[in-house]
Amino acid sequence: MSTDPVWPEEMFSDLDRTGPIPLYYQISSRLERAIREGVIPAGARLENEIAIGERLGLSRPTVRRAIQELVDQGLLVRRRGIGTQVVQARVSRPVELTSLHEDLTRVGHHPTTEVLSVEHVAADEDAAARLQVPVGTVISRIRRVRSADGTPMAILENLLPPEFADITAADLEKQGLYEMLRARGITIKIANQTIGARRTHGDEHELLDIAKGSPLLTMDRVAFDHGGRVVEAGHHCYRPDLYSFETTLVSR
């Protein structure tokens, strides 16, 4: 795909500059249609706000508001050093026993993984309680960034019991964790899961390419096999502009 900015000039040749419909809304609605219909494909970059304003004879605040409308919808993302880029529609993840890698693949995204660390450490009281192992047991602690179509979406932190100490960074770059566990004969039967929200801390804003202090969705999970043994404990955080959780509620 070309890295040159795209701009479908013909779509804006008939802007109504005197009518009641705000110009920012005319721009954002036409851009939205072009993105959803594939005229502007996922991954394409837009020109910067100044260049767009000069092309259309509009002020920068008008263009900025139009762009922000689509950022808020999850159709555009602002990325440092790259500019404004088209992304796929927000991923809505069913609350079930699947991995993020599987969910992204299922809805047609191309997931990639950057492994930040794979460590073998002595379990402190919190990690030992989550994995149900004695304090001081050597466990695996892994940290990854999961991207969809080149856009960072989540930071995944997982704790694994000693029997999975041979899992390497190369393994984790090629497969989702749950897929890897199933290949080893592990059946994940049940999990305790908590979904929440908080703001970024540490290097999370840099890894997810968002502003410092931005809100994040979080998920904490402890997964068990068919025998009731803990097979992994995770803390994941997600960009809420690109990701949401979905559940079905049934009355009794």
N, C-alpha and C positions, 0 to 999 in steps of 0.2 A: 504494500500500500504506500502511496506517495506520502511524504511528510509535509508537502506544501499545504498551506491553509486553503480550505475550500470556502466558496461563497457563491450560492446559486443566484446570480445577479438578477435573472429574469423574474424571480419570485417577488421582487420588491419594486418593480417598475411602476406599479399602480397604487402605491400607498396613498391613502386618503388623508391629506394634510389639513383639511378644513372640517371634516365631519366629526361626529361625537365619539367615535371609537379612538381611544388613546393610541398614539403611535407605538409606544412600547408594546402594547398588547397586539397590535397588528404584526409587529416583527416577531414576537415570541410565538404567536399562534402559527405563523407561516413556517418558522423554523421547526416547531414541534411537528407539524405535518410532514415536513421534508425528512425529519429524522425517523418518524414512525413508518413512513413509506419507503425508507431506504435510499432516498435521493441523496441524503448525507449519511454515509454509512458509519457504523460503530468504529471508533478509533480515529476518525477524521478530526483534524484540528480546524477551528474557526480563526479568522483573522482577529487581531486584537480590537478592543473597543474603539480606540482612536481611529484605526483604519476603517472599521465598519461605519463609524459616524461620518467620516469624510466621504465615503462612497455614497451614503444615503442623504447627506446634508442634514444630519441630526446631531444633537448635543450628546456628549459622552454620557451624562446621567440617564438620558433616555435609552441609549443602547445598553448601558450597564443594568438597568432595571429589566429590560427584555431578557438579557442573558441570565440574570438572577432567577427569573421565573422558571427557566428550564433547569437551572442548577437545583432549585428547590424540588423540582419534580424527579430529579435523578437522571435526567436525560443528558445533561452536560456536567462536566467536572472541571474545576480549575486546578491545574497541576503546575507546581513550581518548575520553572525551566522549560516547560512545554507549552503552556497556555491553556486555552479553553478547548476541551476535547469531548467528542461525543462518546457516550457509553451506552451499554445495553440498558434496557429497562431494569428497575430495581428487582433484585432477586428476593422472592418470598419463599421462605423455607418452612415446610411443614415441621411441626414439633414431633419428631419421631426418631427412631434409632437409626439414623443415617449420618454420614460424615458430610462436611461441607464440600469436599472434593466430589462426592457422589451427587450431591444436590446441584452443583454447578453444571456438571456433565449432563445431568438429566434434563435441564432446561436449555441446553444448547450452548452453554458458555465453554470457553477453553480455559481450564484452571491450570495455574502454574504455582510452584512452591519455591520459596527461598528459605532454606534452612539457616537460621541464625545461630543455633547452638544445639549440641547434643552432649549432655554432661552426665557423668555417673557420680552421684553425691550421696552422702549419708542422710537418711530421712530425718528431718526434724519432727517435732511433735505434730504439727499440722499435716505434713505430708504423710507421716506414718498413720495418722488417724484416717485420712482419706483413702489410703491404699490398704488399710487394715494389716499393716506389717509392724514389727517392733521398731521402736526408735533406734536409729543408727544403721538400719538395713540399707545396703547400697542399692539405690534405685536410679532409674533414668529420668532425666529432666530435659525435655526438648522444647524448642521455641522456633516457630515458623511464621512467615508471612504468606498468606494465600491470596493470589491475585486472580481476577477474572478478565480475560481478554486484555491483559497487560495493566489493568488498574488494580492497585492494592485494595483489598476488601476487608481482610481480617488478620488479626494476630492470634495465633494458636499456641497455647502453652499447655503441655501435657506432662503428667507424671506416669511412669510405667513401673510395674513391679520387676523384681530381679530377673525373672525368666525371659524378659525381652531385652536384656542388656546388649544383645548382638545386633539390634536394629541400628543402622547407620544413617548418616546424613544422605548418602547416595540413595538408599532405599526410600527415604522420606520424600526425596525430590521426584521420584518416579511414581509413587502410589500414595493414595490416601491411607491414613493410619488404620481405619476400620477394614479397608480392603486387604491391607497387609496382615491384620490379625486373622481375618477369615481364611486367608491362604495358609495360615499356620494351624487351622483346625479350631479356631476359637469362635464360639457362637455367643454373640452379645445378646443376652436375653432380656435384661431390664436395666434401667438407669434412674438415678435420682438427679433431677435437673432443676436449676433455678435460673430464671431469666431476669435481668435487671438493667440498670443504666448507671453511668458515671461519666466523669470527664477524663480526658487523656491525662496520663502522667508519664514521667520519664521520657523515653524516646518514641512513644507511641505515635505522636503527631507526625514525626518525621517518617516513620515507617509506613504510615497510612496516607502520607501526603495531604494532611489537613492542618488547619490552624491549631496552635497550641491551646489547650483547654477546651477543645471541641467536645461535644457529647458523643458517647459511644454506647452501643448496645452490648450487653455482656451475657454470657452463658457459662454457668458452672455445672459440670456434670461428673458423676461417678457412675461408671458402667460395670455391670456384673455379668459373668457368664452363666450358663445353665445350672452350674453347681453352686452359685452364690458367691463365687470368688471375684474380687475386684480385678479388672483387667486394665483399666485406665482411669485417671482422674484428670479433668481438663478445666482450664479457665480460658475462654475465648472472648475476644472483643471485636466488634464489627462496626463498620461505618454505617450510620443510620440513613444516610442519603442514598445508599446503594443496597440496603439489606433490611429485611424485616422477618419476623417470625409469624407463622400462621397456625391457628389451631381451630378445631371444631368443638363446640360445646353442645352437650346433649342434656336436656332436662330430665329429671327423674320423676 
